[in-house]
Amino acid sequence: LYTKKPVRSPADLKGQKVRMMGKPLFVDTMNAMGGNGISMSYTEVYSALQTGVVDGAERVVLVTDPGVRGAGLVDRVVAGLAAEVTVYDAVQPEPPYHLAEECAALLSERGAQAVIGLGGGSSLDTAKMAAALARNPGSVGDYWGLDRLRQKGLPVVAIPTTAGTSSEISAAAVVGDPAAGAKRGVNSNLLLPTVAIMDPVLTLGLPPALTASTGMDALTHAIEA
């Protein structure tokens, strides 16, 4: 776990108020990144995050896709939360922007205080955009381009299940615009997730083709950088 203060156990997370400083907080559940990472169970992580990051949020919406839910990963996450959780599992590959608006309406309906994105880049981008719309008026189309958001959205906990998109650490949400027949982006530091939980074990159940394609995605990002 990487924070400003030393963290040697889940208890060290409690009471920490995480503020956006340009980068999200990372939880490395497998100590795969080395350094001062520690190994923690999901129950420990989420119990600690509830008081530290989302300020004891009582109502949370988890954004994912049918495949991730069918694989049992949603149940694994929800088991570690004491909050009331509503699951939005309608995310599609290359999601059209109306899904983010649909999800934002659900956030409002449920009075959500935080959002969890669980899945690949499509789920994470949908979660980030929906969280932004919860505190910024209008529709996704009002924010195409650079730095058009005016307020930070609801806190987002991003949990990637693929290795390719880096949406959990990016300041962008890329969604489909069916009318234009293209993908378009909303780019703003206000879209950065509050927390990114990196667990390589979550990638182990991916189909081989998806493992290969997301690996190439990661390589392409590295080459472009």
Secondary structure in CASP SS format (residue, H / E / C, confidence):
PFRMAT SS
TARGET T0000
AUTHOR 0000-0000-0000
METHOD secondary structure of the structure
MODEL  1
L C 1.00
Y E 1.00
T C 1.00
K C 1.00
K C 1.00
P C 1.00
V C 1.00
R C 1.00
S C 1.00
P H 1.00
A H 1.00
D H 1.00
L H 1.00
K C 1.00
G C 1.00
Q C 1.00
K C 1.00
V C 1.00
R C 1.00
M C 1.00
M C 1.00
G C 1.00
K C 1.00
P C 1.00
L E 1.00
F E 1.00
V E 1.00
D E 1.00
T C 1.00
M C 1.00
N C 1.00
A C 1.00
M C 1.00
G C 1.00
G C 1.00
N C 1.00
G C 1.00
I C 1.00
S C 1.00
M C 1.00
S C 1.00
Y H 1.00
T H 1.00
E H 1.00
V H 1.00
Y H 1.00
S H 1.00
A H 1.00
L H 1.00
Q H 1.00
T H 1.00
G H 1.00
V C 1.00
V C 1.00
D C 1.00
G C 1.00
A C 1.00
E C 1.00
R E 1.00
V E 1.00
V E 1.00
L E 1.00
V E 1.00
T C 1.00
D C 1.00
P H 1.00
G H 1.00
V H 1.00
R H 1.00
G H 1.00
A C 1.00
G C 1.00
L H 1.00
V H 1.00
D H 1.00
R H 1.00
V H 1.00
V H 1.00
A C 1.00
G C 1.00
L C 1.00
A C 1.00
A C 1.00
E E 1.00
V E 1.00
T E 1.00
V E 1.00
Y E 1.00
D C 1.00
A C 1.00
V C 1.00
Q C 1.00
P C 1.00
E C 1.00
P C 1.00
P E 1.00
Y C 1.00
H H 1.00
L H 1.00
A H 1.00
E H 1.00
E H 1.00
C H 1.00
A H 1.00
A H 1.00
L H 1.00
L H 1.00
S H 1.00
E H 1.00
R H 1.00
G C 1.00
A C 1.00
Q C 1.00
A E 1.00
V E 1.00
I E 1.00
G E 1.00
L E 1.00
G E 1.00
G C 1.00
G H 1.00
S H 1.00
S H 1.00
L H 1.00
D H 1.00
T H 1.00
A H 1.00
K H 1.00
M H 1.00
A H 1.00
A H 1.00
A H 1.00
L H 1.00
A C 1.00
R C 1.00
N C 1.00
P C 1.00
G C 1.00
S C 1.00
V H 1.00
G H 1.00
D H 1.00
Y H 1.00
W C 1.00
G E 1.00
L E 1.00
D C 1.00
R C 1.00
L C 1.00
R C 1.00
Q C 1.00
K C 1.00
G C 1.00
L C 1.00
P C 1.00
V E 1.00
V E 1.00
A E 1.00
I E 1.00
P E 1.00
T C 1.00
T C 1.00
A C 1.00
G C 1.00
T C 1.00
S C 1.00
S H 1.00
E H 1.00
I H 1.00
S C 1.00
A C 1.00
A E 1.00
A E 1.00
V E 1.00
V E 1.00
G E 1.00
D E 1.00
P C 1.00
A C 1.00
A C 1.00
G C 1.00
A E 1.00
K E 1.00
R E 1.00
G E 1.00
V E 1.00
N E 1.00
S C 1.00
N H 1.00
L H 1.00
L H 1.00
L C 1.00
P C 1.00
T C 1.00
V E 1.00
A E 1.00
I E 1.00
M E 1.00
D C 1.00
P H 1.00
V H 1.00
L H 1.00
T H 1.00
L C 1.00
G C 1.00
L C 1.00
P C 1.00
P H 1.00
A H 1.00
L H 1.00
T H 1.00
A H 1.00
S H 1.00
T H 1.00
G H 1.00
M H 1.00
D H 1.00
A H 1.00
L H 1.00
T H 1.00
H H 1.00
A H 1.00
I H 1.00
E H 1.00
A C 1.00
END
